[in-house]
Amino acid sequence: MGQFLRIAIVLFGLWLILRFIRQTLTKRRSGPAAPPPPADMLRCDYCGMFVPRSEAITASGKAYCNGTHADADRARK
């Protein structure tokens, strides 16, 4: 009975080691994650600062970095 328990423990330990090695190798093969694509940038027509397209305020065909600059540019003209 003792011999059987020893063999079972050794086999279980080998299984754990092989599983760990296999997981480590698959992580290395996949390599690092690809960086996100660069965001489209628009230039603020008031101050010239570049902002991502998703954050830009557009008014009358122009892009602005915030609502204050959009209002100020409209008041300038």
DSSP file (Angstrom, degrees, kcal/mol; ACC not computed):
  #  RESIDUE AA STRUCTURE BP1 BP2  ACC     N-H-->O    O-->H-N    N-H-->O    O-->H-N    TCO  KAPPA ALPHA  PHI   PSI    X-CA   Y-CA   Z-CA
    1    1 A M     >        0   0    0      0, 0.0     4,-1.9     0, 0.0     5,-0.1   0.000 360.0 360.0 360.0 -41.9    0.0    0.0    0.0
    2    2 A G  H  >  +     0   0    0      1,-0.2     4,-2.1     2,-0.2     5,-0.1   0.879 360.0  52.4 -65.1 -38.9    2.8    2.4    0.9
    3    3 A Q  H  > S+     0   0    0      1,-0.2     4,-2.2     2,-0.2    -1,-0.2   0.911 108.3  50.6 -63.8 -42.7    4.6    1.7   -2.4
    4    4 A F  H  > S+     0   0    0      1,-0.2     4,-2.3     2,-0.2    -1,-0.2   0.897 109.4  50.9 -62.3 -41.3    1.5    2.4   -4.4
    5    5 A L  H  X S+     0   0    0     -4,-1.9     4,-2.2     2,-0.2    -1,-0.2   0.902 109.3  50.7 -65.1 -41.2    1.0    5.7   -2.6
    6    6 A R  H  X S+     0   0    0     -4,-2.1     4,-2.4     2,-0.2    -2,-0.2   0.924 111.3  47.5 -60.9 -45.5    4.6    6.7   -3.3
    7    7 A I  H  X S+     0   0    0     -4,-2.2     4,-2.6     1,-0.2    -2,-0.2   0.899 111.3  51.5 -63.9 -40.6    4.2    5.9   -7.0
    8    8 A A  H  X S+     0   0    0     -4,-2.3     4,-2.2     2,-0.2    -1,-0.2   0.905 110.9  47.8 -64.0 -41.4    1.0    7.9   -7.2
    9    9 A I  H  X S+     0   0    0     -4,-2.2     4,-2.4     2,-0.2    -2,-0.2   0.907 112.4  49.0 -66.6 -42.2    2.6   10.9   -5.6
   10   10 A V  H  X S+     0   0    0     -4,-2.4     4,-2.5     2,-0.2    -2,-0.2   0.925 112.4  48.0 -64.2 -44.4    5.6   10.8   -7.9
   11   11 A L  H  X S+     0   0    0     -4,-2.6     4,-2.3     1,-0.2    -2,-0.2   0.897 111.5  50.4 -63.2 -40.1    3.3   10.5  -11.0
   12   12 A F  H  X S+     0   0    0     -4,-2.2     4,-2.2     2,-0.2    -1,-0.2   0.909 110.6  49.8 -64.3 -41.6    1.2   13.4   -9.8
   13   13 A G  H  X S+     0   0    0     -4,-2.4     4,-2.3     2,-0.2    -2,-0.2   0.909 110.8  49.3 -63.1 -43.1    4.3   15.5   -9.2
   14   14 A L  H  X S+     0   0    0     -4,-2.5     4,-2.7     1,-0.2     5,-0.2   0.897 109.4  52.5 -62.4 -40.2    5.6   14.7  -12.7
   15   15 A W  H  X S+     0   0    0     -4,-2.3     4,-2.2     1,-0.2    -2,-0.2   0.914 109.9  48.6 -62.1 -42.8    2.2   15.6  -14.2
   16   16 A L  H  X S+     0   0    0     -4,-2.2     4,-2.2     2,-0.2    -2,-0.2   0.915 112.0  48.7 -63.2 -43.1    2.3   19.0  -12.4
   17   17 A I  H  X S+     0   0    0     -4,-2.3     4,-2.5     1,-0.2    -2,-0.2   0.931 112.4  47.5 -63.8 -46.2    5.8   19.7  -13.7
   18   18 A L  H  X S+     0   0    0     -4,-2.7     4,-2.5     1,-0.2    -1,-0.2   0.889 111.3  51.5 -63.1 -38.7    4.9   18.8  -17.3
   19   19 A R  H  X S+     0   0    0     -4,-2.2     4,-2.2    -5,-0.2    -1,-0.2   0.910 110.5  48.6 -64.1 -42.1    1.8   20.9  -17.1
   20   20 A F  H  X S+     0   0    0     -4,-2.2     4,-2.2     2,-0.2    -2,-0.2   0.919 112.3  48.4 -63.9 -44.6    3.7   23.9  -15.9
   21   21 A I  H  X S+     0   0    0     -4,-2.5     4,-2.3     1,-0.2    -2,-0.2   0.915 111.1  50.6 -62.5 -43.5    6.4   23.5  -18.6
   22   22 A R  H  X S+     0   0    0     -4,-2.5     4,-2.0     1,-0.2    -1,-0.2   0.908 111.3  47.7 -62.8 -42.9    3.8   23.2  -21.3
   23   23 A Q  H  X S+     0   0    0     -4,-2.2     4,-1.7     1,-0.2    -1,-0.2   0.890 111.3  51.3 -65.4 -39.4    2.0   26.3  -20.1
   24   24 A T  H  X S+     0   0    0     -4,-2.2     4,-1.7     1,-0.2    -2,-0.2   0.911 110.4  48.7 -64.6 -42.6    5.2   28.3  -20.0
   25   25 A L  H  X S+     0   0    0     -4,-2.3     4,-2.0     1,-0.2    -1,-0.2   0.886 109.5  51.2 -67.4 -38.6    6.2   27.2  -23.5
   26   26 A T  H  X S+     0   0    0     -4,-2.0     4,-1.5     1,-0.2    -1,-0.2   0.854 108.4  52.7 -69.1 -32.0    2.8   28.2  -25.0
   27   27 A K  H  X S+     0   0    0     -4,-1.7     4,-0.8     1,-0.2    -1,-0.2   0.888 110.0  48.8 -67.5 -38.4    3.0   31.6  -23.4
   28   28 A R  H  < S+     0   0    0     -4,-1.7     3,-0.4     1,-0.2    -2,-0.2   0.880 108.6  53.2 -68.5 -37.9    6.4   32.2  -24.9
   29   29 A R  H  < S+     0   0    0     -4,-2.0    -1,-0.2     1,-0.2    -2,-0.2   0.869 102.7  56.9 -65.9 -37.0    5.3   31.1  -28.4
   30   30 A S  H  < S-     0   0    0     -4,-1.5    -1,-0.2    -5,-0.2    -2,-0.2   0.790  96.7-158.2 -68.7 -25.5    2.4   33.5  -28.4
   31   31 A G     <  -     0   0    0     -4,-0.8    -1,-0.1    -3,-0.4    -2,-0.1  -0.041  36.1 -33.8  74.5 179.0    4.8   36.5  -27.8
   32   32 A P  S    S-     0   0    0      0, 0.0     2,-0.1     0, 0.0    -4,-0.0  -0.337  75.0 -93.3 -71.6 155.0    3.8   39.8  -26.4
   33   33 A A        -     0   0    0      1,-0.1    -2,-0.0    -2,-0.0    -3,-0.0  -0.367  45.6-103.1 -67.0 145.7    0.5   41.3  -27.2
   34   34 A A        -     0   0    0      1,-0.1    -1,-0.1    -3,-0.1    -3,-0.0  -0.464  39.3-110.8 -69.6 138.8    0.3   43.6  -30.2
   35   35 A P        -     0   0    0      0, 0.0    -1,-0.1     0, 0.0     0, 0.0  -0.350  40.7 -94.6 -67.7 152.3    0.2   47.3  -29.3
   36   36 A P        -     0   0    0      0, 0.0     3,-0.1     0, 0.0    -3,-0.0  -0.323  48.4 -96.0 -64.7 150.3   -3.1   49.0  -30.0
   37   37 A P        -     0   0    0      0, 0.0     2,-0.0     0, 0.0    -3,-0.0  -0.350  49.1 -94.6 -65.6 148.7   -3.3   50.9  -33.3
   38   38 A P        -     0   0    0      0, 0.0     2,-0.2     0, 0.0     3,-0.0  -0.340  41.8-115.5 -64.9 144.8   -2.5   54.6  -33.1
   39   39 A A        -     0   0    0      1,-0.1     2,-0.3    -3,-0.1     0, 0.0  -0.512  28.8-104.5 -79.7 147.0   -5.5   56.9  -32.8
   40   40 A D        -     0   0    0     -2,-0.2    13,-3.1     1,-0.0     2,-0.4  -0.563  41.2-150.1 -68.0 131.2   -6.4   59.3  -35.5
   41   41 A M  E     -A   52   0A   0     -2,-0.3     2,-0.4    11,-0.3     9,-0.1  -0.861  11.4-164.2-110.6 140.8   -5.3   62.8  -34.3
   42   42 A L  E     -A   51   0A   0      9,-3.1     9,-2.7    -2,-0.4     2,-0.5  -0.925  19.9-124.5-120.1 147.9   -7.0   66.1  -35.2
   43   43 A R  E     -A   50   0A   0     -2,-0.4    20,-0.4     7,-0.2     2,-0.3  -0.784  25.9-118.0 -94.9 131.5   -5.5   69.5  -34.7
   44   44 A C     >  -     0   0    0      5,-2.7     4,-1.4    -2,-0.5    20,-0.3  -0.503  16.0-146.0 -65.4 127.7   -7.5   72.1  -32.7
   45   45 A D  T  4 S+     0   0    0     18,-2.8    -1,-0.2    -2,-0.3    19,-0.1   0.591  94.9  46.5 -73.3  -9.6   -8.3   75.0  -35.0
   46   46 A Y  T  4 S+     0   0    0     17,-0.3    -1,-0.2     3,-0.1    18,-0.1   0.885 131.7   8.2 -96.7 -52.1   -8.0   77.4  -32.0
   47   47 A C  T  4 S-     0   0    0      2,-0.1    -2,-0.1     0, 0.0    17,-0.1   0.606  90.6-122.4-110.2 -14.2   -4.8   76.5  -30.2
   48   48 A G     <  +     0   0    0     -4,-1.4     2,-0.2     1,-0.3    -3,-0.1   0.452  58.9 145.0  88.6   0.2   -3.2   73.9  -32.4
   49   49 A M        -     0   0    0     -6,-0.1    -5,-2.7     1,-0.1     2,-0.4  -0.480  49.3-123.3 -73.4 142.8   -3.0   71.1  -29.9
   50   50 A F  E     +A   43   0A   0     -7,-0.2    -7,-0.2    -2,-0.2    -1,-0.1  -0.726  33.5 177.0 -88.6 134.4   -3.5   67.6  -31.3
   51   51 A V  E     -A   42   0A   0     -9,-2.7    -9,-3.1    -2,-0.4     5,-0.1  -0.956  37.3 -93.8-132.4 151.2   -6.3   65.5  -29.7
   52   52 A P  E >>  -A   41   0A   0      0, 0.0     3,-1.4     0, 0.0     4,-1.1  -0.337  35.0-120.1 -62.0 146.9   -7.6   62.0  -30.6
   53   53 A R  T 34 S+     0   0    0    -13,-3.1     3,-0.4     1,-0.3   -12,-0.1   0.850 113.3  59.0 -56.7 -35.3  -10.5   62.0  -33.0
   54   54 A S  T 34 S+     0   0    0    -14,-0.3    -1,-0.3     1,-0.2   -13,-0.1   0.753 112.5  38.6 -68.3 -22.6  -12.7   60.3  -30.4
   55   55 A E  T <4 S+     0   0    0     -3,-1.4    -1,-0.2     2,-0.1    -2,-0.2   0.525  92.3 109.2-103.4  -8.4  -12.2   63.2  -28.0
   56   56 A A     <  -     0   0    0     -4,-1.1     2,-0.5    -3,-0.4     9,-0.2  -0.381  63.0-135.5 -74.1 146.9  -12.3   66.1  -30.4
   57   57 A I  E     -B   64   0B   0      7,-2.9     7,-2.6    -2,-0.1     2,-0.5  -0.895  21.3-158.7 -98.2 124.6  -15.3   68.5  -30.5
   58   58 A T  E     +B   63   0B   0     -2,-0.5     2,-0.3     5,-0.2     5,-0.2  -0.903  17.8 166.2-109.9 135.0  -16.3   69.3  -34.1
   59   59 A A  E >   -B   62   0B   0      3,-2.2     3,-2.0    -2,-0.5    -2,-0.0  -0.971  68.6 -11.0-147.3 129.5  -18.3   72.4  -35.0
   60   60 A S  T 3  S-     0   0    0     -2,-0.3     3,-0.1     1,-0.3    -1,-0.0   0.849 128.8 -52.0  48.3  43.9  -19.0   73.8  -38.5
   61   61 A G  T 3  S+     0   0    0      1,-0.3     2,-0.3     0, 0.0    -1,-0.3   0.500 117.0 107.2  79.0   4.1  -16.4   71.4  -40.1
   62   62 A K  E <   -B   59   0B   0     -3,-2.0    -3,-2.2     8,-0.0     2,-0.4  -0.804  62.0-131.9-113.5 157.1  -13.6   72.4  -37.7
   63   63 A A  E     -B   58   0B   0    -20,-0.4   -18,-2.8    -2,-0.3     2,-0.3  -0.872  22.5-176.7-110.7 141.9  -12.1   70.4  -34.8
   64   64 A Y  E     -B   57   0B   0     -7,-2.6    -7,-2.9    -2,-0.4     3,-0.1  -0.945  32.2-132.8-134.7 154.9  -11.4   71.7  -31.3
   65   65 A C  S    S-     0   0    0     -2,-0.3     2,-0.3    -9,-0.2    -1,-0.1   0.731  89.9  -0.9 -80.6 -22.3   -9.8   70.2  -28.2
   66   66 A N  S  > S-     0   0    0     -9,-0.1     4,-1.4     1,-0.1     3,-0.3  -0.972  76.2-100.1-157.4 170.5  -12.7   71.4  -26.0
   67   67 A G  H  > S+     0   0    0     -2,-0.3     4,-2.4     1,-0.2     5,-0.2   0.804 115.1  61.7 -66.4 -30.9  -16.0   73.3  -26.1
   68   68 A T  H  > S+     0   0    0      1,-0.2     4,-2.6     2,-0.2    -1,-0.2   0.906 105.1  47.2 -63.0 -41.8  -14.5   76.5  -24.8
   69   69 A H  H  > S+     0   0    0     -3,-0.3     4,-2.3     2,-0.2    -1,-0.2   0.858 109.7  53.5 -69.8 -34.3  -12.2   76.7  -27.8
   70   70 A A  H  X S+     0   0    0     -4,-1.4     4,-1.8     2,-0.2    -2,-0.2   0.935 112.9  43.9 -64.2 -44.2  -15.1   76.0  -30.2
   71   71 A D  H  X S+     0   0    0     -4,-2.4     4,-2.0     1,-0.2    -2,-0.2   0.905 113.9  50.2 -65.9 -41.6  -17.1   78.9  -28.6
   72   72 A A  H  X S+     0   0    0     -4,-2.6     4,-1.5     1,-0.2    -2,-0.2   0.880 109.6  50.5 -66.4 -37.9  -14.1   81.2  -28.6
   73   73 A D  H  X S+     0   0    0     -4,-2.3     4,-0.8     1,-0.2    -1,-0.2   0.877 110.5  49.5 -68.0 -37.1  -13.3   80.5  -32.2
   74   74 A R  H  < S+     0   0    0     -4,-1.8     3,-0.4     1,-0.2    -1,-0.2   0.877 111.4  49.7 -67.2 -36.6  -17.0   81.2  -33.2
   75   75 A A  H  < S+     0   0    0     -4,-2.0    -2,-0.2     1,-0.2    -1,-0.2   0.784 102.3  62.9 -73.2 -26.8  -16.9   84.5  -31.2
   76   76 A R  H  <        0   0    0     -4,-1.5    -1,-0.2     1,-0.2    -2,-0.2   0.794 360.0 360.0 -67.2 -28.3  -13.6   85.6  -32.9
   77   77 A K     <        0   0    0     -4,-0.8    -1,-0.2    -3,-0.4    -2,-0.2   0.442 360.0 360.0-101.3 360.0  -15.2   85.7  -36.3
